[in-house]
């Protein structure tokens, strides 16, 4: 499975875990952040792997998540 597919499936799973459909998530994103209210627009971004970082942060926010950067443990 290519990385784009893995990321797309991961994001879709977070939408489902938040108890939302793509339509509901897109509607909230449009209301709160001025995104396009088009589900195909989000779906295409996920397929192409062209979701920008700021969009990922906004999407995480409406799903009730924070994106956290954590330093990896160095293994030697």
mmCIF file of the N, C-alpha and C atoms, coordinates in Angstrom:
data_MODEL
# 
_entry.id   MODEL 
# 
loop_
_atom_site.group_PDB 
_atom_site.id 
_atom_site.type_symbol 
_atom_site.label_atom_id 
_atom_site.label_alt_id 
_atom_site.label_comp_id 
_atom_site.label_asym_id 
_atom_site.label_entity_id 
_atom_site.label_seq_id 
_atom_site.pdbx_PDB_ins_code 
_atom_site.Cartn_x 
_atom_site.Cartn_y 
_atom_site.Cartn_z 
_atom_site.occupancy 
_atom_site.B_iso_or_equiv 
_atom_site.pdbx_formal_charge 
_atom_site.auth_seq_id 
_atom_site.auth_comp_id 
_atom_site.auth_asym_id 
_atom_site.auth_atom_id 
_atom_site.pdbx_PDB_model_num 
ATOM 1   N N  . UNK A 1 1  ? 0.853   -1.183 0.000  1.00 0.00 ? 1  UNK A N  1 
ATOM 2   C CA . UNK A 1 1  ? 0.000   0.000  0.000  1.00 0.00 ? 1  UNK A CA 1 
ATOM 3   C C  . UNK A 1 1  ? 0.896   1.244  0.000  1.00 0.00 ? 1  UNK A C  1 
ATOM 4   N N  . UNK A 1 2  ? 0.606   2.180  -0.852 1.00 0.00 ? 2  UNK A N  1 
ATOM 5   C CA . UNK A 1 2  ? 1.397   3.405  -0.928 1.00 0.00 ? 2  UNK A CA 1 
ATOM 6   C C  . UNK A 1 2  ? 1.093   4.315  0.263  1.00 0.00 ? 2  UNK A C  1 
ATOM 7   N N  . UNK A 1 3  ? 2.048   5.206  0.575  1.00 0.00 ? 3  UNK A N  1 
ATOM 8   C CA . UNK A 1 3  ? 1.893   6.117  1.709  1.00 0.00 ? 3  UNK A CA 1 
ATOM 9   C C  . UNK A 1 3  ? 0.616   6.939  1.616  1.00 0.00 ? 3  UNK A C  1 
ATOM 10  N N  . UNK A 1 4  ? 0.297   7.458  0.416  1.00 0.00 ? 4  UNK A N  1 
ATOM 11  C CA . UNK A 1 4  ? -0.913  8.277  0.260  1.00 0.00 ? 4  UNK A CA 1 
ATOM 12  C C  . UNK A 1 4  ? -2.149  7.500  0.696  1.00 0.00 ? 4  UNK A C  1 
ATOM 13  N N  . UNK A 1 5  ? -2.219  6.238  0.309  1.00 0.00 ? 5  UNK A N  1 
ATOM 14  C CA . UNK A 1 5  ? -3.363  5.405  0.674  1.00 0.00 ? 5  UNK A CA 1 
ATOM 15  C C  . UNK A 1 5  ? -3.409  5.172  2.184  1.00 0.00 ? 5  UNK A C  1 
ATOM 16  N N  . UNK A 1 6  ? -2.247  4.952  2.773  1.00 0.00 ? 6  UNK A N  1 
ATOM 17  C CA . UNK A 1 6  ? -2.180  4.734  4.220  1.00 0.00 ? 6  UNK A CA 1 
ATOM 18  C C  . UNK A 1 6  ? -2.671  5.974  4.953  1.00 0.00 ? 6  UNK A C  1 
ATOM 19  N N  . UNK A 1 7  ? -2.187  7.144  4.539  1.00 0.00 ? 7  UNK A N  1 
ATOM 20  C CA . UNK A 1 7  ? -2.595  8.394  5.193  1.00 0.00 ? 7  UNK A CA 1 
ATOM 21  C C  . UNK A 1 7  ? -4.084  8.649  4.991  1.00 0.00 ? 7  UNK A C  1 
ATOM 22  N N  . UNK A 1 8  ? -4.572  8.415  3.764  1.00 0.00 ? 8  UNK A N  1 
ATOM 23  C CA . UNK A 1 8  ? -5.998  8.629  3.477  1.00 0.00 ? 8  UNK A CA 1 
ATOM 24  C C  . UNK A 1 8  ? -6.851  7.742  4.369  1.00 0.00 ? 8  UNK A C  1 
ATOM 25  N N  . UNK A 1 9  ? -6.490  6.466  4.459  1.00 0.00 ? 9  UNK A N  1 
ATOM 26  C CA . UNK A 1 9  ? -7.262  5.533  5.287  1.00 0.00 ? 9  UNK A CA 1 
ATOM 27  C C  . UNK A 1 9  ? -7.188  5.899  6.759  1.00 0.00 ? 9  UNK A C  1 
ATOM 28  N N  . UNK A 1 10 ? -6.024  6.365  7.194  1.00 0.00 ? 10 UNK A N  1 
ATOM 29  C CA . UNK A 1 10 ? -5.875  6.771  8.595  1.00 0.00 ? 10 UNK A CA 1 
ATOM 30  C C  . UNK A 1 10 ? -6.781  7.962  8.906  1.00 0.00 ? 10 UNK A C  1 
ATOM 31  N N  . UNK A 1 11 ? -6.787  8.948  8.037  1.00 0.00 ? 11 UNK A N  1 
ATOM 32  C CA . UNK A 1 11 ? -7.627  10.132 8.261  1.00 0.00 ? 11 UNK A CA 1 
ATOM 33  C C  . UNK A 1 11 ? -9.097  9.749  8.237  1.00 0.00 ? 11 UNK A C  1 
ATOM 34  N N  . UNK A 1 12 ? -9.479  8.911  7.297  1.00 0.00 ? 12 UNK A N  1 
ATOM 35  C CA . UNK A 1 12 ? -10.878 8.466  7.244  1.00 0.00 ? 12 UNK A CA 1 
ATOM 36  C C  . UNK A 1 12 ? -11.259 7.719  8.528  1.00 0.00 ? 12 UNK A C  1 
ATOM 37  N N  . UNK A 1 13 ? -10.329 6.931  9.061  1.00 0.00 ? 13 UNK A N  1 
ATOM 38  C CA . UNK A 1 13 ? -10.638 6.195  10.291 1.00 0.00 ? 13 UNK A CA 1 
ATOM 39  C C  . UNK A 1 13 ? -10.831 7.151  11.471 1.00 0.00 ? 13 UNK A C  1 
ATOM 40  N N  . UNK A 1 14 ? -10.072 8.254  11.495 1.00 0.00 ? 14 UNK A N  1 
ATOM 41  C CA . UNK A 1 14 ? -10.259 9.240  12.558 1.00 0.00 ? 14 UNK A CA 1 
ATOM 42  C C  . UNK A 1 14 ? -11.623 9.918  12.435 1.00 0.00 ? 14 UNK A C  1 
ATOM 43  N N  . UNK A 1 15 ? -12.067 10.164 11.224 1.00 0.00 ? 15 UNK A N  1 
ATOM 44  C CA . UNK A 1 15 ? -13.398 10.757 11.012 1.00 0.00 ? 15 UNK A CA 1 
ATOM 45  C C  . UNK A 1 15 ? -14.464 9.812  11.554 1.00 0.00 ? 15 UNK A C  1 
ATOM 46  N N  . UNK A 1 16 ? -14.332 8.536  11.243 1.00 0.00 ? 16 UNK A N  1 
ATOM 47  C CA . UNK A 1 16 ? -15.299 7.539  11.713 1.00 0.00 ? 16 UNK A CA 1 
ATOM 48  C C  . UNK A 1 16 ? -15.254 7.413  13.233 1.00 0.00 ? 16 UNK A C  1 
ATOM 49  N N  . UNK A 1 17 ? -14.031 7.369  13.808 1.00 0.00 ? 17 UNK A N  1 
ATOM 50  C CA . UNK A 1 17 ? -13.906 7.269  15.274 1.00 0.00 ? 17 UNK A CA 1 
ATOM 51  C C  . UNK A 1 17 ? -14.517 8.457  15.984 1.00 0.00 ? 17 UNK A C  1 
ATOM 52  N N  . UNK A 1 18 ? -14.530 9.614  15.315 1.00 0.00 ? 18 UNK A N  1 
ATOM 53  C CA . UNK A 1 18 ? -15.140 10.802 15.907 1.00 0.00 ? 18 UNK A CA 1 
ATOM 54  C C  . UNK A 1 18 ? -16.661 10.759 15.786 1.00 0.00 ? 18 UNK A C  1 
ATOM 55  N N  . UNK A 1 19 ? -17.184 9.704  15.171 1.00 0.00 ? 19 UNK A N  1 
ATOM 56  C CA . UNK A 1 19 ? -18.631 9.542  15.032 1.00 0.00 ? 19 UNK A CA 1 
ATOM 57  C C  . UNK A 1 19 ? -19.224 10.422 13.947 1.00 0.00 ? 19 UNK A C  1 
ATOM 58  N N  . UNK A 1 20 ? -18.413 10.757 12.951 1.00 0.00 ? 20 UNK A N  1 
ATOM 59  C CA . UNK A 1 20 ? -18.870 11.639 11.877 1.00 0.00 ? 20 UNK A CA 1 
ATOM 60  C C  . UNK A 1 20 ? -18.763 10.941 10.532 1.00 0.00 ? 20 UNK A C  1 
ATOM 61  N N  . UNK A 1 21 ? -19.496 11.501 9.590  1.00 0.00 ? 21 UNK A N  1 
ATOM 62  C CA . UNK A 1 21 ? -19.327 11.124 8.195  1.00 0.00 ? 21 UNK A CA 1 
ATOM 63  C C  . UNK A 1 21 ? -18.437 12.174 7.551  1.00 0.00 ? 21 UNK A C  1 
ATOM 64  N N  . UNK A 1 22 ? -17.957 11.885 6.354  1.00 0.00 ? 22 UNK A N  1 
ATOM 65  C CA . UNK A 1 22 ? -17.158 12.881 5.618  1.00 0.00 ? 22 UNK A CA 1 
ATOM 66  C C  . UNK A 1 22 ? -17.988 14.144 5.429  1.00 0.00 ? 22 UNK A C  1 
ATOM 67  N N  . UNK A 1 23 ? -19.267 13.982 5.108  1.00 0.00 ? 23 UNK A N  1 
ATOM 68  C CA . UNK A 1 23 ? -20.154 15.136 4.889  1.00 0.00 ? 23 UNK A CA 1 
ATOM 69  C C  . UNK A 1 23 ? -20.245 16.015 6.131  1.00 0.00 ? 23 UNK A C  1 
ATOM 70  N N  . UNK A 1 24 ? -20.399 15.383 7.281  1.00 0.00 ? 24 UNK A N  1 
ATOM 71  C CA . UNK A 1 24 ? -20.499 16.153 8.526  1.00 0.00 ? 24 UNK A CA 1 
ATOM 72  C C  . UNK A 1 24 ? -19.196 16.882 8.825  1.00 0.00 ? 24 UNK A C  1 
ATOM 73  N N  . UNK A 1 25 ? -18.068 16.194 8.637  1.00 0.00 ? 25 UNK A N  1 
ATOM 74  C CA . UNK A 1 25 ? -16.774 16.822 8.889  1.00 0.00 ? 25 UNK A CA 1 
ATOM 75  C C  . UNK A 1 25 ? -16.562 18.014 7.965  1.00 0.00 ? 25 UNK A C  1 
ATOM 76  N N  . UNK A 1 26 ? -16.891 17.842 6.680  1.00 0.00 ? 26 UNK A N  1 
ATOM 77  C CA . UNK A 1 26 ? -16.720 18.920 5.698  1.00 0.00 ? 26 UNK A CA 1 
ATOM 78  C C  . UNK A 1 26 ? -17.631 20.103 6.024  1.00 0.00 ? 26 UNK A C  1 
ATOM 79  N N  . UNK A 1 27 ? -18.835 19.822 6.467  1.00 0.00 ? 27 UNK A N  1 
ATOM 80  C CA . UNK A 1 27 ? -19.774 20.891 6.830  1.00 0.00 ? 27 UNK A CA 1 
ATOM 81  C C  . UNK A 1 27 ? -19.212 21.741 7.979  1.00 0.00 ? 27 UNK A C  1 
ATOM 82  N N  . UNK A 1 28 ? -18.681 21.086 8.995  1.00 0.00 ? 28 UNK A N  1 
ATOM 83  C CA . UNK A 1 28 ? -18.097 21.808 10.127 1.00 0.00 ? 28 UNK A CA 1 
ATOM 84  C C  . UNK A 1 28 ? -16.854 22.583 9.688  1.00 0.00 ? 28 UNK A C  1 
ATOM 85  N N  . UNK A 1 29 ? -16.016 21.962 8.866  1.00 0.00 ? 29 UNK A N  1 
ATOM 86  C CA . UNK A 1 29 ? -14.820 22.643 8.357  1.00 0.00 ? 29 UNK A CA 1 
ATOM 87  C C  . UNK A 1 29 ? -15.202 23.886 7.558  1.00 0.00 ? 29 UNK A C  1 
ATOM 88  N N  . UNK A 1 30 ? -16.265 23.789 6.777  1.00 0.00 ? 30 UNK A N  1 
ATOM 89  C CA . UNK A 1 30 ? -16.737 24.941 5.995  1.00 0.00 ? 30 UNK A CA 1 
ATOM 90  C C  . UNK A 1 30 ? -17.235 26.050 6.922  1.00 0.00 ? 30 UNK A C  1 
ATOM 91  N N  . UNK A 1 31 ? -17.988 25.676 7.955  1.00 0.00 ? 31 UNK A N  1 
ATOM 92  C CA . UNK A 1 31 ? -18.529 26.669 8.893  1.00 0.00 ? 31 UNK A CA 1 
ATOM 93  C C  . UNK A 1 31 ? -17.441 27.320 9.741  1.00 0.00 ? 31 UNK A C  1 
ATOM 94  N N  . UNK A 1 32 ? -16.519 26.505 10.266 1.00 0.00 ? 32 UNK A N  1 
ATOM 95  C CA . UNK A 1 32 ? -15.536 27.023 11.221 1.00 0.00 ? 32 UNK A CA 1 
ATOM 96  C C  . UNK A 1 32 ? -14.271 27.582 10.581 1.00 0.00 ? 32 UNK A C  1 
ATOM 97  N N  . UNK A 1 33 ? -13.896 27.038 9.420  1.00 0.00 ? 33 UNK A N  1 
ATOM 98  C CA . UNK A 1 33 ? -12.609 27.415 8.833  1.00 0.00 ? 33 UNK A CA 1 
ATOM 99  C C  . UNK A 1 33 ? -12.705 27.912 7.391  1.00 0.00 ? 33 UNK A C  1 
ATOM 100 N N  . UNK A 1 34 ? -13.916 27.989 6.854  1.00 0.00 ? 34 UNK A N  1 
ATOM 101 C CA . UNK A 1 34 ? -14.083 28.506 5.504  1.00 0.00 ? 34 UNK A CA 1 
ATOM 102 C C  . UNK A 1 34 ? -13.669 27.543 4.393  1.00 0.00 ? 34 UNK A C  1 
ATOM 103 N N  . UNK A 1 35 ? -13.594 26.253 4.714  1.00 0.00 ? 35 UNK A N  1 
ATOM 104 C CA . UNK A 1 35 ? -13.268 25.262 3.684  1.00 0.00 ? 35 UNK A CA 1 
ATOM 105 C C  . UNK A 1 35 ? -14.400 25.183 2.671  1.00 0.00 ? 35 UNK A C  1 
ATOM 106 N N  . UNK A 1 36 ? -14.119 24.595 1.544  1.00 0.00 ? 36 UNK A N  1 
ATOM 107 C CA . UNK A 1 36 ? -15.156 24.273 0.568  1.00 0.00 ? 36 UNK A CA 1 
ATOM 108 C C  . UNK A 1 36 ? -16.108 23.268 1.217  1.00 0.00 ? 36 UNK A C  1 
ATOM 109 N N  . UNK A 1 37 ? -17.379 23.385 0.936  1.00 0.00 ? 37 UNK A N  1 
ATOM 110 C CA . UNK A 1 37 ? -18.355 22.459 1.518  1.00 0.00 ? 37 UNK A CA 1 
ATOM 111 C C  . UNK A 1 37 ? -18.523 21.214 0.644  1.00 0.00 ? 37 UNK A C  1 
ATOM 112 N N  . UNK A 1 38 ? -17.578 20.993 -0.243 1.00 0.00 ? 38 UNK A N  1 
ATOM 113 C CA . UNK A 1 38 ? -17.624 19.867 -1.174 1.00 0.00 ? 38 UNK A CA 1 
ATOM 114 C C  . UNK A 1 38 ? -16.881 18.657 -0.600 1.00 0.00 ? 38 UNK A C  1 
ATOM 115 N N  . UNK A 1 39 ? -17.606 17.569 -0.399 1.00 0.00 ? 39 UNK A N  1 
ATOM 116 C CA . UNK A 1 39 ? -16.984 16.328 0.065  1.00 0.00 ? 39 UNK A CA 1 
ATOM 117 C C  . UNK A 1 39 ? -15.970 15.818 -0.963 1.00 0.00 ? 39 UNK A C  1 
ATOM 118 N N  . UNK A 1 40 ? -16.300 15.869 -2.267 1.00 0.00 ? 40 UNK A N  1 
ATOM 119 C CA . UNK A 1 40 ? -15.302 15.420 -3.246 1.00 0.00 ? 40 UNK A CA 1 
ATOM 120 C C  . UNK A 1 40 ? -13.988 16.215 -3.170 1.00 0.00 ? 40 UNK A C  1 
ATOM 121 N N  . UNK A 1 41 ? -14.054 17.477 -2.766 1.00 0.00 ? 41 UNK A N  1 
ATOM 122 C CA . UNK A 1 41 ? -12.832 18.283 -2.643 1.00 0.00 ? 41 UNK A CA 1 
ATOM 123 C C  . UNK A 1 41 ? -11.911 17.684 -1.578 1.00 0.00 ? 41 UNK A C  1 
ATOM 124 N N  . UNK A 1 42 ? -12.447 17.365 -0.402 1.00 0.00 ? 42 UNK A N  1 
ATOM 125 C CA . UNK A 1 42 ? -11.649 16.739 0.650  1.00 0.00 ? 42 UNK A CA 1 
ATOM 126 C C  . UNK A 1 42 ? -11.189 15.357 0.212  1.00 0.00 ? 42 UNK A C  1 
ATOM 127 N N  . UNK A 1 43 ? -12.083 14.599 -0.367 1.00 0.00 ? 43 UNK A N  1 
ATOM 128 C CA . UNK A 1 43 ? -11.751 13.260 -0.816 1.00 0.00 ? 43 UNK A CA 1 
ATOM 129 C C  . UNK A 1 43 ? -10.607 13.279 -1.839 1.00 0.00 ? 43 UNK A C  1 
ATOM 130 N N  . UNK A 1 44 ? -10.651 14.227 -2.761 1.00 0.00 ? 44 UNK A N  1 
ATOM 131 C CA . UNK A 1 44 ? -9.585  14.357 -3.766 1.00 0.00 ? 44 UNK A CA 1 
ATOM 132 C C  . UNK A 1 44 ? -8.253  14.734 -3.124 1.00 0.00 ? 44 UNK A C  1 
ATOM 133 N N  . UNK A 1 45 ? -8.285  15.629 -2.134 1.00 0.00 ? 45 UNK A N  1 
ATOM 134 C CA . UNK A 1 45 ? -7.047  16.003 -1.435 1.00 0.00 ? 45 UNK A CA 1 
ATOM 135 C C  . UNK A 1 45 ? -6.440  14.780 -0.754 1.00 0.00 ? 45 UNK A C  1 
ATOM 136 N N  . UNK A 1 46 ? -7.274  13.950 -0.169 1.00 0.00 ? 46 UNK A N  1 
ATOM 137 C CA . UNK A 1 46 ? -6.782  12.750 0.492  1.00 0.00 ? 46 UNK A CA 1 
ATOM 138 C C  . UNK A 1 46 ? -6.221  11.756 -0.526 1.00 0.00 ? 46 UNK A C  1 
ATOM 139 N N  . UNK A 1 47 ? -6.885  11.631 -1.670 1.00 0.00 ? 47 UNK A N  1 
ATOM 140 C CA . UNK A 1 47 ? -6.404  10.719 -2.715 1.00 0.00 ? 47 UNK A CA 1 
ATOM 141 C C  . UNK A 1 47 ? -5.074  11.181 -3.286 1.00 0.00 ? 47 UNK A C  1 
ATOM 142 N N  . UNK A 1 48 ? -4.948  12.477 -3.526 1.00 0.00 ? 48 UNK A N  1 
ATOM 143 C CA . UNK A 1 48 ? -3.719  13.026 -4.113 1.00 0.00 ? 48 UNK A CA 1 
ATOM 144 C C  . UNK A 1 48 ? -2.598  13.174 -3.098 1.00 0.00 ? 48 UNK A C  1 
ATOM 145 N N  . UNK A 1 49 ? -2.946  13.159 -1.823 1.00 0.00 ? 49 UNK A N  1 
ATOM 146 C CA . UNK A 1 49 ? -1.956  13.411 -0.785 1.00 0.00 ? 49 UNK A CA 1 
ATOM 147 C C  . UNK A 1 49 ? -1.575  14.877 -0.732 1.00 0.00 ? 49 UNK A C  1 
ATOM 148 N N  . UNK A 1 50 ? -2.531  15.757 -1.022 1.00 0.00 ? 50 UNK A N  1 
ATOM 149 C CA . UNK A 1 50 ? -2.232  17.187 -1.092 1.00 0.00 ? 50 UNK A CA 1 
ATOM 150 C C  . UNK A 1 50 ? -2.854  18.003 0.038  1.00 0.00 ? 50 UNK A C  1 
ATOM 151 N N  . UNK A 1 51 ? -3.235  17.327 1.129  1.00 0.00 ? 51 UNK A N  1 
ATOM 152 C CA . UNK A 1 51 ? -3.766  18.031 2.290  1.00 0.00 ? 51 UNK A CA 1 
ATOM 153 C C  . UNK A 1 51 ? -2.622  18.787 2.952  1.00 0.00 ? 51 UNK A C  1 
ATOM 154 N N  . UNK A 1 52 ? -2.760  20.090 3.087  1.00 0.00 ? 52 UNK A N  1 
ATOM 155 C CA . UNK A 1 52 ? -1.695  20.898 3.702  1.00 0.00 ? 52 UNK A CA 1 
ATOM 156 C C  . UNK A 1 52 ? -1.703  20.694 5.224  1.00 0.00 ? 52 UNK A C  1 
ATOM 157 N N  . UNK A 1 53 ? -0.570  20.998 5.826  1.00 0.00 ? 53 UNK A N  1 
ATOM 158 C CA . UNK A 1 53 ? -0.442  20.804 7.273  1.00 0.00 ? 53 UNK A CA 1 
ATOM 159 C C  . UNK A 1 53 ? -1.495  21.608 8.038  1.00 0.00 ? 53 UNK A C  1 
ATOM 160 N N  . UNK A 1 54 ? -1.688  22.862 7.650  1.00 0.00 ? 54 UNK A N  1 
ATOM 161 C CA . UNK A 1 54 ? -2.681  23.684 8.357  1.00 0.00 ? 54 UNK A CA 1 
ATOM 162 C C  . UNK A 1 54 ? -4.083  23.091 8.212  1.00 0.00 ? 54 UNK A C  1 
ATOM 163 N N  . UNK A 1 55 ? -4.364  22.470 7.077  1.00 0.00 ? 55 UNK A N  1 
ATOM 164 C CA . UNK A 1 55 ? -5.661  21.825 6.891  1.00 0.00 ? 55 UNK A CA 1 
ATOM 165 C C  . UNK A 1 55 ? -5.774  20.577 7.774  1.00 0.00 ? 55 UNK A C  1 
ATOM 166 N N  . UNK A 1 56 ? -4.677  19.851 7.910  1.00 0.00 ? 56 UNK A N  1 
ATOM 167 C CA . UNK A 1 56 ? -4.676  18.674 8.782  1.00 0.00 ? 56 UNK A CA 1 
ATOM 168 C C  . UNK A 1 56 ? -4.937  19.081 10.230 1.00 0.00 ? 56 UNK A C  1 
ATOM 169 N N  . UNK A 1 57 ? -4.343  20.203 10.654 1.00 0.00 ? 57 UNK A N  1 
ATOM 170 C CA . UNK A 1 57 ? -4.551  20.704 12.015 1.00 0.00 ? 57 UNK A CA 1 
ATOM 171 C C  . UNK A 1 57 ? -6.016  21.091 12.206 1.00 0.00 ? 57 UNK A C  1 
ATOM 172 N N  . UNK A 1 58 ? -6.608  21.771 11.233 1.00 0.00 ? 58 UNK A N  1 
ATOM 173 C CA . UNK A 1 58 ? -8.018  22.165 11.324 1.00 0.00 ? 58 UNK A CA 1 
ATOM 174 C C  . UNK A 1 58 ? -8.934  20.950 11.323 1.00 0.00 ? 58 UNK A C  1 
ATOM 175 N N  . UNK A 1 59 ? -8.631  19.978 10.483 1.00 0.00 ? 59 UNK A N  1 
ATOM 176 C CA . UNK A 1 59 ? -9.432  18.752 10.446 1.00 0.00 ? 59 UNK A CA 1 
ATOM 177 C C  . UNK A 1 59 ? -9.345  18.030 11.790 1.00 0.00 ? 59 UNK A C  1 
ATOM 178 N N  . UNK A 1 60 ? -8.145  17.913 12.325 1.00 0.00 ? 60 UNK A N  1 
ATOM 179 C CA . UNK A 1 60 ? -7.977  17.274 13.638 1.00 0.00 ? 60 UNK A CA 1 
ATOM 180 C C  . UNK A 1 60 ? -8.795  18.008 14.700 1.00 0.00 ? 60 UNK A C  1 
ATOM 181 N N  . UNK A 1 61 ? -8.797  19.329 14.633 1.00 0.00 ? 61 UNK A N  1 
ATOM 182 C CA . UNK A 1 61 ? -9.537  20.129 15.603 1.00 0.00 ? 61 UNK A CA 1 
ATOM 183 C C  . UNK A 1 61 ? -11.031 19.807 15.578 1.00 0.00 ? 61 UNK A C  1 
ATOM 184 N N  . UNK A 1 62 ? -11.635 19.771 14.390 1.00 0.00 ? 62 UNK A N  1 
ATOM 185 C CA . UNK A 1 62 ? -13.074 19.506 14.336 1.00 0.00 ? 62 UNK A CA 1 
ATOM 186 C C  . UNK A 1 62 ? -13.412 18.072 14.735 1.00 0.00 ? 62 UNK A C  1 
ATOM 187 N N  . UNK A 1 63 ? -12.413 17.184 14.645 1.00 0.00 ? 63 UNK A N  1 
ATOM 188 C CA . UNK A 1 63 ? -12.634 15.802 15.063 1.00 0.00 ? 63 UNK A CA 1 
ATOM 189 C C  . UNK A 1 63 ? -12.342 15.606 16.547 1.00 0.00 ? 63 UNK A C  1 
ATOM 190 N N  . UNK A 1 64 ? -11.839 16.661 17.207 1.00 0.00 ? 64 UNK A N  1 
ATOM 191 C CA . UNK A 1 64 ? -11.561 16.578 18.639 1.00 0.00 ? 64 UNK A CA 1 
ATOM 192 C C  . UNK A 1 64 ? -10.172 16.059 18.956 1.00 0.00 ? 64 UNK A C  1 
ATOM 193 N N  . UNK A 1 65 ? -9.246  16.212 18.018 1.00 0.00 ? 65 UNK A N  1 
ATOM 194 C CA . UNK A 1 65 ? -7.874  15.744 18.216 1.00 0.00 ? 65 UNK A CA 1 
ATOM 195 C C  . UNK A 1 65 ? -6.893  16.907 18.155 1.00 0.00 ? 65 UNK A C  1 
ATOM 196 N N  . UNK A 1 66 ? -5.730  16.684 18.742 1.00 0.00 ? 66 UNK A N  1 
ATOM 197 C CA . UNK A 1 66 ? -4.586  17.578 18.600 1.00 0.00 ? 66 UNK A CA 1 
ATOM 198 C C  . UNK A 1 66 ? -3.496  16.796 17.891 1.00 0.00 ? 66 UNK A C  1 
ATOM 199 N N  . UNK A 1 67 ? -2.761  17.472 17.036 1.00 0.00 ? 67 UNK A N  1 
ATOM 200 C CA . UNK A 1 67 ? -1.600  16.851 16.425 1.00 0.00 ? 67 UNK A CA 1 
ATOM 201 C C  . UNK A 1 67 ? -0.414  17.177 17.319 1.00 0.00 ? 67 UNK A C  1 
ATOM 202 N N  . UNK A 1 68 ? 0.278   16.144 17.773 1.00 0.00 ? 68 UNK A N  1 
ATOM 203 C CA . UNK A 1 68 ? 1.368   16.318 18.728 1.00 0.00 ? 68 UNK A CA 1 
ATOM 204 C C  . UNK A 1 68 ? 2.658   15.811 18.092 1.00 0.00 ? 68 UNK A C  1 
ATOM 205 N N  . UNK A 1 69 ? 3.676   16.653 18.176 1.00 0.00 ? 69 UNK A N  1 
ATOM 206 C CA . UNK A 1 69 ? 5.000   16.238 17.715 1.00 0.00 ? 69 UNK A CA 1 
ATOM 207 C C  . UNK A 1 69 ? 5.739   15.671 18.909 1.00 0.00 ? 69 UNK A C  1 
ATOM 208 N N  . UNK A 1 70 ? 6.249   14.463 18.756 1.00 0.00 ? 70 UNK A N  1 
ATOM 209 C CA . UNK A 1 70 ? 6.955   13.814 19.840 1.00 0.00 ? 70 UNK A CA 1 
ATOM 210 C C  . UNK A 1 70 ? 8.298   13.310 19.314 1.00 0.00 ? 70 UNK A C  1 
ATOM 211 N N  . UNK A 1 71 ? 9.351   13.663 20.019 1.00 0.00 ? 71 UNK A N  1 
ATOM 212 C CA . UNK A 1 71 ? 10.689  13.226 19.633 1.00 0.00 ? 71 UNK A CA 1 
ATOM 213 C C  . UNK A 1 71 ? 10.803  11.721 19.778 1.00 0.00 ? 71 UNK A C  1 
ATOM 214 N N  . UNK A 1 72 ? 11.338  11.071 18.744 1.00 0.00 ? 72 UNK A N  1 
ATOM 215 C CA . UNK A 1 72 ? 11.557  9.618  18.806 1.00 0.00 ? 72 UNK A CA 1 
ATOM 216 C C  . UNK A 1 72 ? 12.713  9.302  19.739 1.00 0.00 ? 72 UNK A C  1 
ATOM 217 N N  . UNK A 1 73 ? 12.632  8.171  20.380 1.00 0.00 ? 73 UNK A N  1 
ATOM 218 C CA . UNK A 1 73 ? 13.756  7.696  21.185 1.00 0.00 ? 73 UNK A CA 1 
ATOM 219 C C  . UNK A 1 73 ? 14.839  7.230  20.243 1.00 0.00 ? 73 UNK A C  1 
ATOM 220 N N  . UNK A 1 74 ? 16.024  7.588  20.519 1.00 0.00 ? 74 UNK A N  1 
ATOM 221 C CA . UNK A 1 74 ? 17.147  7.151  19.704 1.00 0.00 ? 74 UNK A CA 1 
ATOM 222 C C  . UNK A 1 74 ? 17.529  5.742  20.104 1.00 0.00 ? 74 UNK A C  1 
ATOM 223 N N  . UNK A 1 75 ? 17.633  4.871  19.132 1.00 0.00 ? 75 UNK A N  1 
ATOM 224 C CA . UNK A 1 75 ? 18.005  3.482  19.395 1.00 0.00 ? 75 UNK A CA 1 
ATOM 225 C C  . UNK A 1 75 ? 19.401  3.274  18.819 1.00 0.00 ? 75 UNK A C  1 
ATOM 226 N N  . UNK A 1 76 ? 20.299  2.865  19.658 1.00 0.00 ? 76 UNK A N  1 
ATOM 227 C CA . UNK A 1 76 ? 21.684  2.605  19.194 1.00 0.00 ? 76 UNK A CA 1 
ATOM 228 C C  . UNK A 1 76 ? 22.149  1.285  19.695 1.00 0.00 ? 76 UNK A C  1 
# 
